[in-house]
């Protein structure tokens, strides 16, 4: 188990992303993935109120509703660390105080719970004073509706501003940061990692497998797959991406594990990272992700992967 920043949240070293639930994974498939994750010792499920509003006919909140029904059916709410987000739901856009409160109440209802363990500001809202946003999140903690606060997709400077507002007004501070970070997306290391260290933020990276590229599925000569995710993944197939795949293959071969397992284990080895976030549409897809929780790479393998991805 790993501790998230300065909080008392202790989670397994892999968080399950909920973006596919109620979208590419129907309810039965979602329950199967959630059962397999929990059965393997997984504890934290990360979702958002906006998942999956981009799908025709969806309104947002579909993922939260699936997770809520699963917890109710399994009677396991107290064994699950629930993380969700606010700012992108079509009915609850932005981070004004009124919106944060209304969105939190809607999420609690869909999740069928009385508290959110980790509540993320999904995207920064620069049209709302950060003091107002910080105060709104802190009041939810005071009222017991939220246990801990996190920020996602924030710049280093805006993290500084939130922390300054919390200090000035005696507010509860964020304890976690969710950035875009993986072997082929390393901008996090330029400023954001410094803030994570400075403010004791536990880092839970999203797109940990680079939209599927770091599973090794997309390579030269691989059959073209006509989907947005596949096209985005294949964008990484430049000279650097090819070097990373070669290094992943070498390390995976030494440990007799899938490439995705190694990519997540590398991310776990990075300073400030508490748990990568990764999603799976089926229980079979989940297996290599679960194996990353127990794979500790030797320094030589970490160095090889780090150098290949520069």
C-alpha positions in Angstrom: 0.0 0.0 0.0 1.1 3.6 -0.7 0.1 6.8 1.0 -1.3 9.6 -1.1 0.7 12.7 -0.3 0.1 14.2 3.2 -3.3 12.5 3.5 -4.3 9.4 5.4 -5.4 7.7 2.2 -3.5 4.4 1.7 -4.1 2.7 -1.7 -2.8 -0.1 -3.8 0.0 1.1 -6.2 -2.4 1.1 -9.1 -5.6 3.1 -9.5 -8.4 1.9 -11.8 -9.5 4.5 -14.3 -13.3 4.6 -14.7 -13.5 6.4 -18.0 -14.7 3.3 -19.9 -17.5 2.3 -17.5 -20.8 2.7 -19.1 -19.1 3.6 -22.4 -16.9 1.0 -24.2 -17.5 -1.4 -21.2 -21.2 -2.1 -20.6 -22.4 -2.7 -17.0 -21.7 -6.4 -17.0 -18.1 -5.9 -18.4 -17.6 -3.0 -16.0 -18.6 -5.1 -13.0 -16.3 -7.9 -14.1 -13.3 -5.5 -14.3 -14.1 -3.9 -11.0 -14.5 -7.4 -9.4 -11.1 -8.5 -10.8 -9.4 -5.3 -9.6 -10.8 -5.6 -6.1 -10.1 -9.3 -6.0 -6.4 -8.6 -6.8 -6.1 -6.1 -4.0 -6.9 -3.0 -5.9 -8.5 -0.3 -3.8 -8.9 3.1 -5.6 -11.3 3.7 -8.5 -10.8 7.1 -10.3 -13.7 8.6 -12.3 -15.2 11.9 -13.2 -18.7 13.4 -13.4 -18.1 14.1 -17.1 -17.5 10.5 -18.0 -19.0 9.8 -20.7 -20.8 13.0 -21.8 -19.0 12.9 -25.1 -20.9 9.9 -26.3 -24.1 10.6 -28.3 -27.1 10.0 -26.0 -25.1 10.3 -22.8 -25.4 13.1 -20.3 -22.3 12.6 -18.1 -22.2 10.7 -14.9 -22.6 7.3 -16.5 -19.3 6.0 -15.0 -20.2 7.2 -11.5 -23.6 5.5 -11.8 -22.0 2.2 -12.8 -19.5 2.4 -9.9 -22.3 3.3 -7.5 -24.4 0.3 -8.5 -21.4 -2.0 -8.3 -20.6 -0.9 -4.7 -24.2 -1.2 -3.7 -24.5 -4.7 -5.2 -21.2 -5.9 -3.6 -21.7 -4.0 -0.3 -18.1 -2.9 -0.4 -18.2 0.9 -0.1 -15.9 1.0 2.9 -13.2 -1.1 1.1 -13.1 1.2 -2.0 -11.3 4.6 -2.2 -13.6 6.6 -4.5 -12.1 9.5 -6.5 -14.1 11.7 -8.8 -13.8 15.1 -10.5 -15.7 18.3 -11.1 -15.6 21.1 -13.8 -16.4 19.3 -17.1 -19.9 17.9 -16.7 -22.3 19.6 -19.2 -24.6 20.8 -16.4 -21.8 21.7 -14.0 -19.0 23.4 -15.9 -16.4 25.4 -14.1 -15.3 25.8 -10.5 -17.5 28.5 -9.0 -18.5 27.8 -5.4 -22.1 27.1 -6.3 -21.1 24.8 -9.1 -18.6 22.8 -7.0 -21.2 22.2 -4.4 -24.0 21.2 -6.8 -21.7 18.9 -8.8 -20.5 17.2 -5.6 -24.1 16.6 -4.5 -24.9 15.1 -7.9 -21.8 12.9 -7.8 -22.7 11.6 -4.3 -26.2 10.7 -5.5 -24.9 8.8 -8.5 -22.2 7.0 -6.5 -24.8 6.2 -3.8 -22.4 7.3 -1.0 -22.2 9.9 1.7 -18.6 11.0 1.0 -16.1 11.3 -1.8 -12.7 10.1 -0.7 -10.7 12.3 -3.1 -12.4 15.1 -5.0 -10.4 16.5 -8.0 -10.7 19.9 -9.6 -10.6 18.3 -13.1 -9.4 21.3 -15.1 -8.5 24.8 -14.0 -11.1 27.5 -14.2 -9.3 30.8 -14.6 -12.6 32.7 -14.9 -13.3 31.9 -11.2 -11.1 33.4 -8.5 -8.9 30.6 -7.1 -9.8 31.8 -3.6 -13.4 31.0 -4.3 -12.6 27.5 -5.7 -10.3 26.7 -2.8 -12.9 27.8 -0.3 -15.6 25.8 -1.9 -13.6 22.6 -1.8 -12.5 23.2 1.8 -16.1 23.7 2.9 -17.0 20.3 1.5 -14.2 18.8 3.6 -15.5 20.7 6.7 -19.0 19.2 6.1 -17.7 15.7 5.7 -18.9 15.3 2.1 -15.3 15.1 0.8 -12.3 13.7 2.7 -9.4 15.0 0.6 -8.8 17.4 -2.2 -6.8 17.0 -5.5 -6.0 19.1 -8.5 -5.8 17.8 -12.1 -4.3 19.5 -15.2 -3.1 22.5 -13.2 0.0 24.5 -14.1 2.8 24.9 -11.5 1.8 28.5 -11.1 -1.8 27.8 -10.4 -0.9 25.2 -7.9 1.1 27.9 -6.1 -1.9 30.2 -6.2 -4.2 27.5 -4.7 -1.8 26.8 -1.9 -1.3 30.5 -1.2 -5.1 30.9 -1.0 -5.4 28.0 1.4 -2.6 29.3 3.6 -4.1 32.8 3.7 -7.6 31.7 4.6 -6.8 28.6 6.7 -8.3 26.2 4.2 -7.8 22.5 3.7 -5.1 22.1 1.1 -4.9 19.7 -1.9 -3.0 16.5 -1.2 -2.9 15.0 -4.7 -2.0 15.9 -8.2 -3.2 14.2 -11.4 -1.0 15.1 -14.4 -0.5 13.6 -17.9 2.7 11.6 -17.4 4.2 8.4 -18.9 7.3 7.2 -20.7 6.6 9.3 -23.8 5.0 12.3 -22.0 7.5 13.6 -19.5 6.6 17.3 -19.3 5.5 16.7 -15.7 9.2 16.6 -14.7 9.5 20.3 -15.6 7.9 22.2 -12.8 5.0 20.0 -11.7 7.2 17.4 -10.0 8.9 20.3 -8.0 5.4 21.4 -6.8 4.5 17.8 -5.8 7.7 17.6 -3.7 7.3 21.1 -2.3 3.6 20.6 -1.2 3.7 16.9 -0.5 1.3 16.0 -3.2 0.8 12.4 -4.1 0.9 12.0 -7.9 -1.5 9.8 -9.8 -0.7 10.1 -13.5 -3.4 9.6 -16.1 -2.9 8.3 -19.6 -0.2 6.1 -17.9 0.0 3.9 -21.0 0.0 6.8 -23.5 -3.5 6.0 -24.9 -2.5 2.4 -25.5 0.9 3.0 -27.1 2.8 1.6 -24.2 1.0 -1.7 -24.4 3.1 -2.4 -27.4 0.0 -2.9 -29.5 0.8 -0.1 -32.0 4.1 -0.8 -34.0 5.4 -0.6 -37.5 3.6 -3.2 -39.5 0.7 -3.6 -37.0 -2.7 -3.6 -38.7 -4.2 -0.2 -38.8 -7.1 0.2 -36.4 -9.6 2.9 -37.4 -10.5 4.5 -34.0 -9.6 7.8 -32.5 -7.6 6.1 -29.7 -5.6 4.0 -32.1 -4.7 7.0 -34.3 -3.6 9.0 -31.2 -1.5 6.1 -30.0 0.2 5.7 -33.4 1.2 9.4 -33.2 3.9 8.3 -30.7 5.5 5.9 -33.3 8.4 8.2 -34.1 12.1 7.5 -33.6 11.8 8.2 -29.8 8.7 6.0 -29.5 10.4 3.1 -31.3 13.4 3.4 -28.9 11.0 3.2 -26.0 9.3 0.1 -27.4 12.7 -1.6 -27.9 13.7 -0.9 -24.3 10.3 -2.0 -23.0 10.7 -5.3 -25.0 14.1 -5.9 -23.5 13.0 -5.3 -19.9 9.7 -7.2 -20.3 11.7 -10.2 -21.7 14.0 -10.2 -18.7 11.1 -10.3 -16.3 8.7 -12.4 -18.4 5.9 -9.9 -18.1 3.9 -7.9 -20.7 5.2 -4.6 -22.0 2.3 -2.7 -20.3 3.4 -4.1 -16.9 6.9 -2.6 -17.3 5.6 0.8 -18.5 3.5 1.1 -15.3 6.3 -0.2 -13.1 8.6 2.5 -14.5 6.0 5.1 -13.7 5.7 3.8 -10.2 9.4 4.2 -9.7 9.4 7.9 -10.4 9.8 10.4 -7.6 6.4 11.6 -6.1 4.3 9.0 -8.0 1.9 7.2 -5.7 -0.1 5.2 -8.1 -0.5 5.3 -11.9 -4.1 5.4 -13.2 -5.0 2.9 -16.0 -8.2 1.6 -17.3 -9.3 -1.7 -18.9 -12.4 -2.6 -20.9 -12.3 -6.3 -20.0 -10.9 -8.4 -17.2 -8.3 -9.9 -19.6 -7.0 -6.4 -20.4 -6.7 -5.7 -16.7 -4.3 -8.6 -16.0 -1.1 -6.9 -17.2 -2.0 -3.8 -15.3 -2.4 -5.7 -12.1 0.9 -7.4 -12.5 2.6 -4.0 -12.3 1.6 -3.7 -8.7 4.2 -6.3 -7.7 6.9 -5.7 -10.2 9.8 -3.6 -8.8 12.4 -2.8 -11.6 16.1 -2.8 -10.7 17.8 0.5 -11.2 19.5 -0.7 -14.4 16.2 -1.3 -16.0 14.8 2.0 -14.8 17.8 3.8 -16.2 17.5 2.0 -19.6 13.9 3.1 -20.0 14.5 6.6 -18.8 17.3 7.1 -21.3 15.3 5.6 -24.1 12.5 8.0 -23.5 14.5 11.2 -23.3 
